Amino acid sequence: MAQFYSTYLSQSFTEAFHTPSIPNFNAKPGVLFQLDNRKMTDEVKLYGAKGSPFACRVKIALNTKGIKYENIEEDIFNKSADLLKYNPVHKKVPVLVHNGNPIAESLVILEYIDDVWKGVPIMPRDSYERALARFWAKFLDDKCIPALKAVGSNGDEKVVAEACEQLQILENELKLKGTKFFGGDDINLIDIAGVFIAFWLGIREEVAGIKFFTEDKFPKLTKWAHDFVNREAVKDALPPREHTLGFYNKMFGKINRMAEDLKLYGAGGSPFVCRVKIVLNMKGIKYENIEEDLANKSADLLKYNPIHKKVPVLVHNGKPICESLVIVEYIDDVWKEVPILPQDPYQRALDRFWAKFIDDKCNAAAFKVFGSNGDEQVVTEACEQLQVLENELKVKGTKFFGGDNINLVDISGTFIAYWLGLFEEATEITFFTKEKFPLLTKWSEDFVKCELVKEFLPPRDNMCIPAIKAVGSNGDEKVVAEACEQLQVLENELKVKGTKFFGGDNINLVDIAAAFIAYWLRIMEEASGITFITQDKFPKITEWADDFVNCQIVKEILPPRENVLAYFKKIFGKV
């Protein structure tokens, strides 16, 4: 089993969320299809979950082949010992067990079924066509379905446009093929993989009150969906529509009603605001996002948070809630679906403990490292705090602190997972490494790749660090031009803001992250003889840099200029 699971770990995050719908039933064999020479005594079990489109894929394939099987419905919030035994890596449905041998991941299962039971083919026989079928199935899981699910909890124009863009690709493919199904006259792997679009998407649209999958926009795709769900083998595998509609109405309808007056006062690039956005997204809650200019704070922000006068602030039906972790718990108390905190009081206390530890110890220690210019003692202290988290992950033996899914502790660690690397890259002080913290670095990689998380993280390119660093060792025109292009983005941003710092009258995360540009880069220019940050090219940046390095709190922690200059002269002399 270990070898099997190490081969198939690539299924997208979308398969982790399943929706309820239908009672237990054993799928009927397809009327038109006969079993091949496989023994009727084969033991076939399917571990699925009510209403899961991924389990439904497998049911369609089994029906298409006319295979009798035992359908075992799992409660995904209280998983059976058998499911955990058969799928120890992902611990999720669907799992097919054939004569005692488990196979996990829906697309993998579909190919296995086609390999074992020849009958009606699911995969094309031509090698190139098989490769194309795998490509489109992967496209559905990696691109299309995540984009469509995002619309279910967020109806803004950008999200809808992204979903339509993915659907248009499928529309074009059907138009090009000129066939009834993606598989031609009969359904194949691609059609089965697209069951979410054919059945679940319309239900989610109805509940959310958003309609974009229409016949006028996507004539080929809507016709395909209609024909697909009316296939006998498909109809028998689908959950009752009214049951699924009822579930979504209960889940998302309640959320939308309760969240009619919900506003989030935040600021782009804040890891603390990011925490709140992640949780709102996890819960599928609609809200009005209000971006604050921290240099010129709005009267509303000052009214709602008169003590700290900072973001984030969540305002629910006119009532303000401040401080990111307090807000996260409030959201979890009000909107019960998709819990962030465990139900057990002791486990809830543990999660609160670790969240507080991350804020009070880990984040504080990490910030201190950059303020001390990498002092060994301070770095050692920060590593000690991170080691505590490393050990906790080792003890838990899970992907996230929350197990298979992110929870309060994971969300609290947003700064460590994403911003810490940016700070290290900007200052060239590195201590959060894979060698020192293998589990924690793997956790951070998985966390920032979560669909629920990554859309709220600011683009790394905004810091323009890679191009600038390249100039330090390579002064050719192309590299300098690239660096200037990145700096021009910052120049324009300062010009638009019209403020002393990126943070307004006071420095903020962006200013601190760009400390490398303000101090180290200009020393590198002098040492290397390559100058491109000039007053005439970048008047705003040069003025900002002078103001930044002359801030009292910054001046105190910067290393002596002569020492840094001597160091870089030595480096560039060797180069």
C-alpha positions as CSV (number, residue, x, y, z in Angstrom):
1,M,0.0,0.0,0.0
2,A,2.8,2.4,0.8
3,Q,4.1,2.2,-2.8
4,F,0.6,2.7,-4.2
5,Y,-0.1,5.8,-2.2
6,S,3.3,7.3,-2.8
7,T,2.5,7.1,-6.5
8,Y,-0.9,8.8,-6.3
9,L,-0.8,11.9,-4.1
10,S,-1.8,14.5,-6.7
11,Q,-5.6,14.8,-6.5
12,S,-6.7,18.4,-6.1
13,F,-8.0,19.9,-2.8
14,T,-11.5,20.1,-4.3
15,E,-12.0,16.4,-3.5
16,A,-11.7,17.1,0.2
17,F,-15.2,18.7,0.4
18,H,-18.2,16.6,0.0
19,T,-21.9,17.5,0.2
20,P,-24.7,15.3,1.7
21,S,-27.5,14.0,-0.2
22,I,-28.7,10.5,-0.6
23,P,-29.4,7.4,1.5
24,N,-27.5,4.1,1.0
25,F,-28.2,2.2,-2.2
26,N,-26.6,-0.5,-4.3
27,A,-26.1,0.7,-7.8
28,K,-28.0,-1.2,-10.5
29,P,-26.1,-2.9,-13.3
30,G,-26.5,-1.1,-16.6
31,V,-29.4,-2.6,-18.6
32,L,-27.5,-2.7,-21.9
33,F,-24.2,-4.0,-20.7
34,Q,-23.1,-7.4,-19.7
35,L,-20.2,-8.3,-17.4
36,D,-17.1,-9.7,-19.1
37,N,-15.4,-12.9,-18.0
38,R,-14.7,-11.6,-14.5
39,K,-16.1,-13.9,-11.8
40,M,-19.5,-12.9,-10.4
41,T,-18.0,-13.7,-7.0
42,D,-15.7,-10.7,-7.1
43,E,-16.1,-8.6,-3.9
44,V,-16.4,-5.0,-4.8
45,K,-17.1,-2.3,-2.2
46,L,-17.3,1.4,-2.6
47,Y,-16.7,3.7,0.3
48,G,-18.4,7.0,-0.6
49,A,-20.1,10.0,1.0
50,K,-23.6,11.2,0.6
51,G,-23.8,13.5,-2.4
52,S,-20.1,13.5,-3.2
53,P,-19.5,14.2,-6.9
54,F,-16.2,12.3,-6.7
55,A,-17.9,9.2,-5.3
56,C,-20.6,9.7,-7.9
57,R,-17.9,9.4,-10.6
58,V,-17.1,5.9,-9.5
59,K,-20.7,4.9,-9.3
60,I,-21.2,6.0,-12.9
61,A,-18.2,4.0,-14.0
62,L,-19.4,0.9,-12.2
63,N,-22.9,1.3,-13.6
64,T,-21.5,1.8,-17.1
65,K,-19.6,-1.5,-16.8
66,G,-22.6,-3.3,-15.2
67,I,-20.6,-4.2,-12.0
68,K,-22.4,-5.1,-8.9
69,Y,-20.9,-3.6,-5.7
70,E,-21.6,-2.9,-2.1
71,N,-22.2,0.8,-1.5
72,I,-20.9,2.0,2.0
73,E,-21.8,5.5,2.9
74,E,-19.3,7.3,5.1
75,D,-19.9,10.1,7.6
76,I,-16.9,12.3,6.7
77,F,-17.0,13.9,10.1
78,N,-16.8,10.5,11.9
79,K,-14.8,8.4,9.5
80,S,-14.9,4.6,9.9
81,A,-11.9,2.5,10.9
82,D,-12.1,0.7,7.5
83,L,-11.9,4.0,5.5
84,L,-8.9,5.1,7.6
85,K,-7.3,1.7,7.1
86,Y,-7.9,1.6,3.3
87,N,-6.9,5.3,2.7
88,P,-4.3,6.1,5.3
89,V,-2.8,8.9,3.3
90,H,-5.7,11.2,2.4
91,K,-8.3,9.6,4.8
92,K,-11.1,10.5,2.4
93,V,-13.6,9.1,0.0
94,P,-14.0,7.6,-2.5
95,V,-12.2,4.3,-2.0
96,L,-12.9,1.2,-4.0
97,V,-12.0,-2.2,-2.4
98,H,-11.7,-5.0,-4.9
99,N,-11.2,-8.4,-3.4
100,G,-9.6,-6.8,-0.4
101,N,-7.3,-4.5,-2.4
102,P,-8.1,-0.7,-1.8
103,I,-7.8,1.9,-4.6
104,A,-8.1,5.6,-3.7
105,E,-8.7,8.8,-5.7
106,S,-11.6,9.0,-8.1
107,L,-9.7,9.4,-11.4
108,V,-7.3,6.6,-10.4
109,I,-10.3,4.4,-9.5
110,L,-11.9,5.1,-12.9
111,E,-8.8,3.9,-14.8
112,Y,-8.5,0.8,-12.5
113,I,-12.1,-0.1,-13.3
114,D,-11.4,0.2,-17.0
115,D,-8.3,-1.9,-16.7
116,V,-9.9,-4.7,-14.8
117,W,-13.4,-4.9,-16.4
118,K,-13.0,-4.6,-20.1
119,G,-16.7,-4.4,-21.2
120,V,-17.8,-1.0,-22.2
121,P,-14.6,1.2,-22.4
122,I,-14.2,4.3,-20.3
123,M,-10.7,5.2,-21.6
124,P,-9.9,5.4,-25.4
125,R,-7.8,2.6,-26.8
126,D,-5.5,4.8,-28.7
127,S,-2.5,5.9,-26.6
128,Y,-2.6,9.5,-27.7
129,E,-6.4,9.8,-27.1
130,R,-5.9,8.2,-23.7
131,A,-3.3,10.9,-22.9
132,L,-5.7,13.6,-24.0
133,A,-8.5,12.1,-21.8
134,R,-6.2,12.2,-18.8
135,F,-5.2,15.8,-19.6
136,W,-8.8,17.0,-19.7
137,A,-9.8,15.1,-16.5
138,K,-6.9,16.7,-14.7
139,F,-7.9,20.1,-16.1
140,L,-11.3,19.7,-14.6
141,D,-9.9,18.8,-11.2
142,D,-7.1,21.4,-11.1
143,K,-8.7,24.4,-12.8
144,C,-12.3,24.1,-13.7
145,I,-14.0,22.7,-10.5
146,P,-12.1,24.9,-8.0
147,A,-13.1,28.0,-10.1
148,L,-16.7,26.9,-10.2
149,K,-16.8,26.2,-6.4
150,A,-15.5,29.6,-5.7
151,V,-18.6,31.1,-7.2
152,G,-20.7,29.2,-4.8
153,S,-19.4,31.3,-2.0
154,N,-18.4,34.4,-3.7
155,G,-20.4,36.1,-6.5
156,D,-18.2,39.0,-7.4
157,E,-17.5,39.7,-11.0
158,K,-13.8,38.6,-11.0
159,V,-14.7,35.1,-9.6
160,V,-17.6,34.6,-12.0
161,A,-15.4,35.7,-14.9
162,E,-12.7,33.2,-13.9
163,A,-15.3,30.4,-13.8
164,C,-16.7,31.4,-17.2
165,E,-13.2,31.4,-18.6
166,Q,-12.6,27.8,-17.6
167,L,-16.1,26.7,-18.9
168,Q,-15.3,28.4,-22.2
169,I,-12.3,26.2,-22.7
170,L,-14.5,23.1,-22.4
171,E,-17.1,24.7,-24.7
172,N,-14.5,25.2,-27.3
173,E,-13.2,21.7,-26.9
174,L,-16.8,20.3,-27.5
175,K,-17.2,22.6,-30.5
176,L,-13.9,21.4,-32.0
177,K,-14.8,17.7,-31.5
178,G,-18.3,18.2,-32.9
179,T,-19.6,15.2,-30.9
180,K,-22.4,14.6,-28.4
181,F,-20.0,13.8,-25.6
182,F,-16.3,14.4,-24.9
183,G,-15.9,10.7,-25.6
184,G,-17.7,10.9,-28.9
185,D,-21.1,9.1,-29.2
186,D,-20.5,7.5,-25.8
187,I,-19.3,8.9,-22.5
188,N,-15.7,8.4,-21.4
189,L,-13.3,9.5,-18.6
190,I,-13.7,13.2,-19.4
191,D,-17.5,13.1,-19.3
192,I,-17.5,11.2,-16.0
193,A,-15.0,13.6,-14.5
194,G,-17.3,16.5,-15.4
195,V,-20.3,15.3,-13.5
196,F,-19.9,18.2,-11.1
197,I,-20.6,20.6,-13.9
198,A,-23.5,18.6,-15.4
199,F,-25.4,18.1,-12.1
200,W,-24.0,20.0,-9.0
201,L,-23.2,23.3,-10.7
202,G,-26.9,24.1,-11.5
203,I,-27.9,23.4,-7.9
204,R,-25.2,25.6,-6.5
205,E,-26.2,28.4,-8.9
206,E,-29.8,28.2,-7.8
207,V,-29.0,28.4,-4.2
208,A,-26.4,31.2,-4.6
209,G,-28.8,33.2,-6.9
210,I,-26.0,33.5,-9.5
211,K,-26.7,32.2,-13.0
212,F,-23.8,32.1,-15.5
213,F,-23.9,28.5,-16.9
214,T,-26.5,29.4,-19.5
215,E,-27.4,28.0,-22.9
216,D,-26.7,31.3,-24.7
217,K,-23.2,31.5,-23.2
218,F,-22.4,27.8,-23.4
219,P,-24.7,26.0,-25.9
220,K,-22.5,23.0,-26.5
221,L,-21.7,22.5,-22.8
222,T,-25.3,22.9,-21.6
223,K,-26.5,20.4,-24.3
224,W,-23.8,18.0,-23.2
225,A,-24.8,18.3,-19.5
226,H,-28.5,17.6,-20.3
227,D,-27.6,14.5,-22.4
228,F,-25.1,13.3,-19.8
229,V,-27.4,13.4,-16.8
230,N,-30.1,11.6,-18.7
231,R,-27.9,8.5,-19.5
232,E,-29.2,5.5,-17.6
233,A,-25.9,4.7,-16.0
234,V,-25.6,8.3,-14.8
235,K,-29.1,8.8,-13.6
236,D,-28.9,5.8,-11.3
237,A,-25.7,7.2,-9.7
238,L,-26.9,10.7,-9.1
239,P,-28.4,11.8,-5.7
240,P,-32.0,13.1,-5.7
241,R,-31.9,16.8,-6.9
242,E,-34.4,18.0,-4.3
243,H,-32.4,16.4,-1.5
244,T,-29.1,18.1,-2.7
245,L,-30.9,21.4,-3.3
246,G,-32.3,21.2,0.3
247,F,-28.9,20.6,1.7
248,Y,-27.3,23.6,-0.2
249,N,-30.2,25.8,0.8
250,K,-29.8,24.9,4.4
251,M,-26.0,25.5,4.3
252,F,-25.5,28.4,1.9
253,G,-29.0,30.0,2.1
254,K,-28.8,30.3,5.9
255,I,-25.3,31.8,5.6
256,N,-26.3,34.3,2.9
257,R,-29.3,35.5,4.9
258,M,-27.3,35.9,8.1
259,A,-24.5,37.7,6.3
260,E,-26.6,40.3,4.6
261,D,-24.9,43.1,6.6
262,L,-21.3,41.9,7.0
263,K,-18.3,44.1,6.4
264,L,-14.6,43.5,6.7
265,Y,-12.3,46.5,7.2
266,G,-8.9,45.3,6.1
267,A,-5.7,46.3,4.3
268,G,-4.0,44.6,1.4
269,G,-1.0,42.5,2.4
270,S,-1.9,42.1,6.1
271,P,-1.5,38.5,7.4
272,F,-4.0,39.2,10.1
273,V,-6.7,40.4,7.7
274,C,-5.8,37.4,5.6
275,R,-6.7,35.1,8.5
276,V,-10.2,36.4,8.6
277,K,-10.7,36.2,4.8
278,I,-9.6,32.6,4.8
279,V,-12.2,31.7,7.5
280,L,-15.0,33.6,5.7
281,N,-14.1,31.8,2.5
282,M,-14.0,28.4,4.3
283,K,-17.5,29.0,5.6
284,G,-18.8,30.3,2.3
285,I,-19.9,33.6,3.8
286,K,-20.5,36.7,1.6
287,Y,-19.2,40.0,2.9
288,E,-18.3,43.5,1.8
289,N,-14.5,43.9,1.7
290,I,-13.5,47.5,2.6
291,E,-9.8,48.3,2.0
292,E,-8.4,50.8,4.4
293,D,-5.6,53.3,3.7
294,L,-3.7,52.9,7.0
295,A,-2.0,56.3,6.4
296,N,-5.5,57.9,6.3
297,K,-7.8,55.7,8.3
298,S,-11.5,56.1,7.7
299,A,-13.8,57.5,10.3
300,D,-15.6,54.2,10.4
301,L,-12.5,52.3,11.3
302,L,-11.7,54.7,14.1
303,K,-15.2,54.5,15.3
304,Y,-15.4,50.7,15.2
305,N,-11.9,50.1,16.7
306,P,-11.2,53.2,18.9
307,I,-8.7,51.3,21.2
308,H,-6.2,49.8,18.7
309,K,-7.3,51.9,15.6
310,K,-6.2,49.1,13.3
311,V,-7.4,46.3,11.0
312,P,-9.0,43.8,10.8
313,V,-12.4,44.8,12.0
314,L,-15.5,42.7,11.2
315,V,-18.8,44.5,11.4
316,H,-21.8,42.2,11.6
317,N,-25.3,43.8,11.6
318,G,-23.7,47.0,12.9
319,K,-21.7,45.3,15.7
320,P,-17.9,45.5,15.4
321,I,-15.5,42.7,16.4
322,C,-11.8,43.4,16.5
323,E,-8.5,41.4,16.7
324,S,-8.0,38.6,14.1
325,L,-8.2,35.6,16.4
326,V,-11.2,37.0,18.2
327,I,-12.9,37.5,14.9
328,V,-12.1,34.0,13.7
329,E,-13.8,32.5,16.9
330,Y,-16.8,34.8,16.5
331,I,-17.3,33.6,12.9
332,D,-17.1,30.0,14.1
333,D,-19.6,30.6,16.8
334,V,-22.1,32.3,14.5
335,W,-21.8,30.2,11.4
336,K,-21.6,26.5,12.5
337,E,-21.0,24.9,9.1
338,V,-17.4,23.8,8.3
339,P,-16.1,24.1,11.9
340,I,-12.8,25.8,12.5
341,L,-12.6,24.8,16.2
342,P,-13.3,21.3,17.4
343,Q,-16.4,20.5,19.4
344,D,-14.6,18.8,22.3
345,P,-13.9,21.5,24.9
346,Y,-10.4,20.2,25.7
347,Q,-9.4,20.1,22.0
348,R,-10.8,23.6,21.7
349,A,-8.6,24.8,24.6
350,L,-5.5,23.2,23.0
351,D,-6.2,25.0,19.7
352,R,-6.6,28.3,21.5
353,F,-3.3,27.6,23.3
354,W,-1.4,27.0,20.1
355,A,-2.9,30.0,18.3
356,K,-1.9,32.2,21.2
357,F,1.6,30.6,21.2
358,I,2.0,31.4,17.5
359,D,1.1,35.1,18.0
360,D,2.9,35.7,21.3
361,K,6.0,33.6,20.7
362,C,6.6,32.5,17.1
363,N,5.6,35.6,15.2
364,A,7.2,37.9,17.8
365,A,10.5,36.0,17.7
366,A,10.5,36.0,13.9
367,F,10.0,39.8,13.7
368,K,12.7,40.2,16.2
369,V,15.2,38.4,14.0
370,F,14.8,40.9,11.2
371,G,15.0,43.8,13.6
372,S,18.3,42.5,15.0
373,N,19.9,42.0,11.5
374,G,20.2,38.2,12.1
375,D,21.9,38.3,15.5
376,E,22.8,34.6,16.3
377,Q,21.2,34.7,19.8
378,V,17.9,36.1,18.4
379,V,17.9,33.6,15.5
380,T,18.4,30.8,18.0
381,E,15.5,31.9,20.1
382,A,13.2,32.1,17.0
383,C,14.4,28.6,15.9
384,E,13.5,27.3,19.4
385,Q,9.9,28.6,19.0
386,L,9.6,27.1,15.6
387,Q,11.0,23.8,16.8
388,V,8.1,23.6,19.3
389,L,5.7,23.7,16.3
390,E,7.8,21.2,14.4
391,N,7.5,18.8,17.3
392,E,3.8,19.3,17.6
393,L,3.3,18.4,13.9
394,K,5.5,15.3,14.4
395,V,3.4,14.2,17.4
396,K,0.1,14.8,15.5
397,G,1.4,13.0,12.4
398,T,-1.1,14.9,10.2
399,K,-0.9,17.2,7.1
400,F,-2.2,20.2,9.0
401,F,-2.4,21.1,12.7
402,G,-6.2,20.6,12.2
403,G,-5.6,17.1,10.7
404,D,-6.7,16.6,7.1
405,N,-8.2,20.1,7.0
406,I,-6.9,23.5,8.2
407,N,-8.2,24.8,11.6
408,L,-7.6,27.8,13.9
409,V,-4.0,26.8,14.5
410,D,-3.1,26.6,10.8
411,I,-4.9,29.9,10.1
412,S,-3.0,31.5,13.0
413,G,0.3,30.5,11.3
414,T,-0.4,32.4,8.1
415,F,2.5,34.7,8.7
416,I,4.9,31.8,9.2
417,A,3.6,30.0,6.1
418,Y,3.9,32.9,3.7
419,W,5.2,36.2,5.0
420,L,8.2,34.7,6.8
421,G,9.8,33.6,3.5
422,L,9.3,37.0,2.0
423,F,11.0,38.6,5.0
424,E,13.9,36.2,4.7
425,E,14.3,36.8,1.0
426,A,14.2,40.6,1.5
427,T,16.8,40.6,4.3
428,E,18.9,37.6,3.2
429,I,18.5,36.3,6.8
430,T,17.5,32.6,6.5
431,F,16.6,30.3,9.4
432,F,13.3,28.8,8.4
433,T,14.8,26.0,6.3
434,K,13.7,22.5,5.2
435,E,16.7,20.9,6.8
436,K,15.9,22.4,10.2
437,F,12.1,22.2,10.0
438,P,11.1,19.5,7.4
439,L,7.5,19.1,8.7
440,L,6.9,22.8,9.2
441,T,8.1,23.7,5.8
442,K,6.0,20.9,4.2
443,W,3.0,22.2,6.2
444,S,3.7,25.8,5.0
445,E,3.9,24.6,1.3
446,D,0.6,22.7,1.6
447,F,-1.1,25.5,3.5
448,V,-0.4,28.3,0.9
449,K,-1.5,25.9,-1.9
450,C,-4.9,25.5,-0.4
451,E,-7.6,26.9,-2.7
452,L,-9.2,28.5,0.3
453,V,-6.0,30.3,1.2
454,K,-3.9,31.2,-1.9
455,E,-6.4,33.7,-3.4
456,F,-5.9,36.0,-0.4
457,L,-2.1,36.0,-0.4
458,P,-0.5,39.0,-2.0
459,P,1.7,38.2,-5.1
460,R,5.3,37.6,-4.3
461,D,6.3,39.5,-7.4
462,N,5.1,42.7,-5.7
463,M,8.3,42.8,-3.7
464,C,10.5,42.6,-6.9
465,I,13.2,40.9,-4.9
466,P,14.4,38.3,-7.4
467,A,15.2,40.7,-10.2
468,I,16.9,43.2,-7.9
469,K,19.1,40.5,-6.4
470,A,20.2,39.3,-9.8
471,V,21.7,42.8,-10.5
472,G,24.1,42.3,-7.6
473,S,25.9,39.6,-9.5
474,N,25.1,40.4,-13.1
475,G,25.1,43.9,-14.6
476,D,24.0,43.1,-18.1
477,E,21.4,45.3,-19.7
478,K,18.6,42.7,-19.8
479,V,18.8,42.0,-16.0
480,V,19.1,45.7,-15.2
481,A,16.0,46.4,-17.4
482,E,14.1,43.7,-15.6
483,A,15.0,45.1,-12.2
484,C,14.0,48.6,-13.3
485,E,10.7,47.3,-14.6
486,Q,9.9,45.8,-11.1
487,L,11.0,49.0,-9.4
488,Q,8.8,51.0,-11.6
489,V,5.8,49.2,-10.2
490,L,6.8,50.4,-6.7
491,E,7.5,53.9,-8.1
492,N,4.0,54.1,-9.6
493,E,2.4,52.8,-6.4
494,L,4.1,55.5,-4.3
495,K,3.1,58.1,-6.9
496,V,-0.6,56.9,-6.8
497,K,-0.7,56.8,-3.0
498,G,1.0,60.2,-2.7
499,T,2.3,59.3,0.8
500,K,5.7,59.4,2.5
501,F,5.7,55.6,3.0
502,F,3.8,52.6,1.6
503,G,2.0,52.6,4.9
504,G,1.1,56.3,4.7
505,D,2.7,58.6,7.3
506,N,4.0,55.5,9.1
507,I,5.9,52.4,7.9
508,N,4.0,49.2,7.4
509,L,4.5,45.6,6.2
510,V,5.4,46.7,2.7
511,D,8.0,49.2,3.8
512,I,9.6,46.7,6.1
513,A,9.6,44.0,3.5
514,A,11.3,46.4,1.1
515,A,14.0,47.3,3.5
516,F,16.5,45.4,1.2
517,I,15.8,48.0,-1.5
518,A,16.1,51.0,0.8
519,Y,19.4,50.1,2.4
520,W,21.2,47.0,1.2
521,L,20.6,47.4,-2.6
522,R,22.1,50.9,-2.7
523,I,25.2,49.7,-0.9
524,M,25.4,46.9,-3.4
525,E,25.2,49.4,-6.2
526,E,28.2,51.3,-4.8
527,A,30.2,48.1,-4.2
528,S,29.5,46.7,-7.7
529,G,29.7,49.9,-9.6
530,I,26.3,49.2,-11.1
531,T,23.8,52.1,-10.5
532,F,20.2,52.1,-11.6
533,I,18.2,53.5,-8.6
534,T,18.7,57.2,-9.5
535,Q,16.8,60.3,-8.6
536,D,15.8,61.0,-12.2
537,K,14.5,57.4,-12.9
538,F,12.9,56.8,-9.5
539,P,12.3,60.0,-7.6
540,K,9.6,58.6,-5.3
541,I,11.6,55.5,-4.4
542,T,14.8,57.4,-3.7
543,E,12.9,59.8,-1.5
544,W,11.1,56.9,0.3
545,A,14.4,55.1,0.8
546,D,16.0,58.1,2.4
547,D,13.0,58.6,4.7
548,F,12.8,55.0,5.6
549,V,16.5,54.4,6.6
550,N,16.3,57.7,8.6
551,C,13.4,56.5,10.7
552,Q,14.6,56.2,14.3
553,I,13.2,52.7,14.7
554,V,14.9,51.6,11.5
555,K,18.2,53.4,12.0
556,E,18.7,51.6,15.3
557,I,18.7,48.1,13.8
558,L,20.5,48.7,10.6
559,P,24.1,47.3,10.5
560,P,26.9,49.9,10.1
561,R,27.1,51.1,6.5
562,E,30.9,50.8,6.3
563,N,30.8,47.1,7.4
564,V,28.1,46.2,4.8
565,L,30.0,48.1,2.1
566,A,33.3,46.4,2.9
567,Y,31.5,43.0,2.8
568,F,30.0,43.6,-0.6
569,K,33.2,45.0,-2.0
570,K,34.8,41.8,-1.0
571,I,32.1,39.8,-2.6
572,F,32.0,41.7,-5.9
573,G,35.8,41.9,-6.0
574,K,35.8,38.1,-6.1
575,V,33.1,38.1,-8.8
